Amino acid sequence: MKGKDIAIGVLTIIAGVLILLLIDEQNRSKKKDLKIKGLRKQNKDLLTRTLKEKEQIPEDIKSQLIKLIDQYEGVEENVCNELIGVLALIEIGQEVKAIKDLAKIIENLLKEKYKEEKPFKGKKFIPLAKLIEYAKSKSFFNDREYNTACILRDFRNEESHQLNVNDSRNMTTLALIGGIELIVRLDLK
């Protein structure tokens, strides 16, 4: 019996040590997650401050982007991170790339919305143009939203296939505002 008691005691000690190590690892993981969350918030705050100082971008765009980031933060981290990336691109004067990323966000939100619909069910790749047309055919997009989505798609395609894409300040501002508006509408509907 003594050998059996010793083996049980050793196994109990090993199990206790493993449980302590597991708890310690979970605590470290939680601390890392909190640190990452804090760094993301600092990054967002820094980008927000920098964006507010940038006078080229209309105040409306800045405030709407910040509102969207806050809205998606903690709910849909992928969208939130992409919006922070859009903010960073605007901050460094890369508005066309920011528009491309807004189009990507819209594309993914539309995919999520229609993933169970018959024309798209089970498909891994769905072109943005088909998603836009489908949203229009289902009366999800009205005429203005449809046209805005098409403008964003054109910007995205141009940015993806050409070097150093530029457009007028008015068109880029229109596309930025339109992209933000579509994301807001997708979230509301």
Backbone torsions as a table, in degrees:
resi	resn	phi	psi	omega
1	MET	NA	-30.8	-177.7
2	LYS	-61.6	-43.6	179.2
3	GLY	-62.5	-38.3	178.5
4	LYS	-67.4	-41.3	178.4
5	ASP	-65.0	-39.7	178.9
6	ILE	-64.8	-43.8	179.4
7	ALA	-62.6	-42.1	178.2
8	ILE	-64.6	-41.7	178.5
9	GLY	-62.4	-44.6	179.5
10	VAL	-64.0	-44.2	178.7
11	LEU	-62.9	-37.7	177.4
12	THR	-64.0	-43.1	178.8
13	ILE	-64.9	-44.8	179.1
14	ILE	-62.1	-43.5	178.7
15	ALA	-62.0	-41.5	178.4
16	GLY	-62.3	-43.9	179.0
17	VAL	-63.8	-42.8	178.8
18	LEU	-63.1	-39.6	178.1
19	ILE	-64.8	-42.8	177.2
20	LEU	-62.0	-42.3	177.8
21	LEU	-63.8	-40.5	178.6
22	LEU	-63.9	-44.7	178.6
23	ILE	-63.1	-42.6	178.3
24	ASP	-61.6	-41.9	179.5
25	GLU	-65.0	-40.2	177.6
26	GLN	-63.9	-40.7	177.8
27	ASN	-63.8	-42.9	177.2
28	ARG	-61.4	-42.2	179.5
29	SER	-62.1	-43.1	178.5
30	LYS	-63.5	-40.9	178.7
31	LYS	-64.0	-41.3	177.9
32	LYS	-63.5	-43.0	178.8
33	ASP	-61.0	-42.9	178.2
34	LEU	-64.9	-38.9	179.2
35	LYS	-65.6	-43.6	178.2
36	ILE	-62.1	-43.6	179.0
37	LYS	-61.9	-41.5	178.1
38	GLY	-63.9	-41.5	178.6
39	LEU	-66.0	-38.8	176.6
40	ARG	-62.2	-41.9	179.1
41	LYS	-65.0	-42.5	177.9
42	GLN	-61.3	-43.4	179.1
43	ASN	-61.5	-46.0	178.8
44	LYS	-61.6	-44.5	-179.8
45	ASP	-63.2	-41.3	178.8
46	LEU	-64.3	-45.8	178.1
47	LEU	-62.8	-39.3	179.5
48	THR	-62.6	-46.1	179.1
49	ARG	-62.3	-44.3	-179.7
50	THR	-64.0	-41.5	-179.6
51	LEU	-63.9	-39.3	179.6
52	LYS	-63.9	-29.7	180.0
53	GLU	-78.3	-21.6	-178.5
54	LYS	-75.1	117.7	-173.5
55	GLU	-89.0	-13.3	-179.6
56	GLN	-68.4	-34.6	-174.4
57	ILE	-87.7	128.5	178.9
58	PRO	-58.3	143.3	-177.7
59	GLU	-57.0	-34.4	-179.5
60	ASP	-60.2	-43.5	179.5
61	ILE	-63.5	-45.8	-178.7
62	LYS	-58.7	-50.5	-175.7
63	SER	-67.0	-37.7	179.5
64	GLN	-67.6	-40.3	178.4
65	LEU	-62.9	-44.9	179.9
66	ILE	-63.3	-40.6	177.8
67	LYS	-62.7	-42.8	178.3
68	LEU	-63.0	-42.7	179.2
69	ILE	-59.8	-46.6	179.1
70	ASP	-62.4	-36.9	-178.8
71	GLN	-65.7	-40.4	-176.9
72	TYR	-89.3	-14.7	-178.6
73	GLU	-61.9	126.0	180.0
74	GLY	81.9	-11.4	-179.6
75	VAL	-104.4	-57.1	177.0
76	GLU	-130.6	91.2	-174.2
77	GLU	-62.7	-34.3	179.9
78	ASN	-62.4	-44.7	178.7
79	VAL	-65.9	-43.2	179.6
80	CYS	-58.8	-46.6	-180.0
81	ASN	-63.8	-40.3	177.3
82	GLU	-63.6	-40.6	178.9
83	LEU	-65.7	-37.2	175.0
84	ILE	-63.5	-38.3	175.8
85	GLY	-63.5	-39.3	176.7
86	VAL	-61.4	-44.4	178.3
87	LEU	-59.1	-44.2	179.8
88	ALA	-64.5	-40.3	179.1
89	LEU	-64.8	-41.2	178.1
90	ILE	-63.2	-40.6	-178.2
91	GLU	-60.5	-33.6	-179.6
92	ILE	-97.6	12.4	175.0
93	GLY	81.8	20.5	-180.0
94	GLN	-105.0	60.2	-174.5
95	GLU	-63.5	-35.9	-178.7
96	VAL	-67.0	-39.7	175.6
97	LYS	-65.6	-36.2	176.7
98	ALA	-63.3	-40.9	178.1
99	ILE	-63.0	-41.6	177.7
100	LYS	-58.7	-42.6	179.4
101	ASP	-69.7	-35.1	174.6
102	LEU	-61.8	-41.3	178.0
103	ALA	-62.9	-38.1	178.5
104	LYS	-64.3	-41.5	178.3
105	ILE	-62.2	-46.1	179.7
106	ILE	-61.1	-43.4	178.6
107	GLU	-57.7	-46.1	-178.8
108	ASN	-69.8	-35.4	175.8
109	LEU	-66.7	-38.6	176.5
110	LEU	-67.0	-40.8	177.3
111	LYS	-59.5	-44.1	179.5
112	GLU	-63.0	-41.1	-178.7
113	LYS	-65.6	-40.2	-172.8
114	TYR	-105.8	10.2	-175.2
115	LYS	-60.4	-25.7	-179.7
116	GLU	-96.6	-2.8	178.4
117	GLU	-72.1	147.5	-174.8
118	LYS	-51.6	-47.2	-176.8
119	PRO	-67.1	-17.9	-173.4
120	PHE	-117.5	-10.1	-175.2
121	LYS	-58.8	126.4	177.0
122	GLY	81.6	-3.7	-179.7
123	LYS	-87.4	137.9	178.5
124	LYS	-86.2	-36.5	-179.1
125	PHE	-114.2	123.3	176.8
126	ILE	-129.6	117.4	-179.6
127	PRO	-63.1	143.9	179.0
128	LEU	-57.5	-39.7	-178.8
129	ALA	-58.3	-41.8	179.6
130	LYS	-68.1	-37.0	177.6
131	LEU	-64.4	-42.0	179.5
132	ILE	-64.3	-46.6	178.7
133	GLU	-60.9	-41.1	-179.5
134	TYR	-65.7	-42.9	178.4
135	ALA	-60.2	-38.0	177.9
136	LYS	-68.3	-44.5	-177.8
137	SER	-65.9	-27.5	178.5
138	LYS	-90.2	7.5	-178.3
139	SER	59.9	23.2	174.1
140	PHE	-74.5	-42.7	174.2
141	PHE	-98.5	132.4	170.6
142	ASN	-81.9	-178.2	-175.8
143	ASP	-59.6	-43.3	-179.6
144	ARG	-66.7	-42.6	178.8
145	GLU	-64.5	-40.0	177.2
146	TYR	-60.6	-47.9	179.6
147	ASN	-63.4	-38.8	177.5
148	THR	-63.1	-44.8	178.7
149	ALA	-61.4	-38.4	178.2
150	CYS	-66.1	-38.9	177.3
151	ILE	-63.0	-44.0	178.5
152	LEU	-63.1	-41.6	178.2
153	ARG	-60.9	-42.9	179.1
154	ASP	-63.3	-43.5	176.1
155	PHE	-59.1	-46.1	-178.6
156	ARG	-61.7	-45.5	-179.6
157	ASN	-64.2	-42.9	179.9
158	GLU	-63.2	-45.3	-179.7
159	GLU	-64.6	-34.1	-179.3
160	SER	-74.5	-25.8	-171.5
161	HIS	-115.8	-5.7	-178.4
162	GLN	-128.5	158.5	177.6
163	LEU	-92.0	143.9	171.5
164	ASN	49.5	58.0	-179.8
165	VAL	-73.5	130.7	175.9
166	ASN	-133.1	152.7	174.9
167	ASP	-146.5	175.5	-178.5
168	SER	-67.0	156.0	178.0
169	ARG	-57.3	-39.5	-179.1
170	ASN	-64.3	-43.2	-179.1
171	MET	-68.0	-40.8	179.0
172	THR	-67.2	-39.9	177.7
173	THR	-63.6	-43.6	177.8
174	LEU	-59.2	-45.3	-178.9
175	ALA	-66.9	-38.9	177.8
176	LEU	-63.1	-48.2	179.7
177	ILE	-63.4	-43.3	179.6
178	GLY	-63.0	-41.7	178.5
179	GLY	-62.5	-44.5	178.2
180	ILE	-62.5	-43.5	-179.8
181	GLU	-61.4	-41.7	179.9
182	LEU	-66.2	-38.1	177.9
183	ILE	-64.4	-41.7	177.1
184	VAL	-61.1	-45.2	-179.2
185	ARG	-65.0	-40.3	178.6
186	LEU	-63.6	-33.8	179.0
187	ASP	-73.8	-30.4	-177.4
188	LEU	-81.6	-33.2	-173.6
189	LYS	-83.7	NA	NA
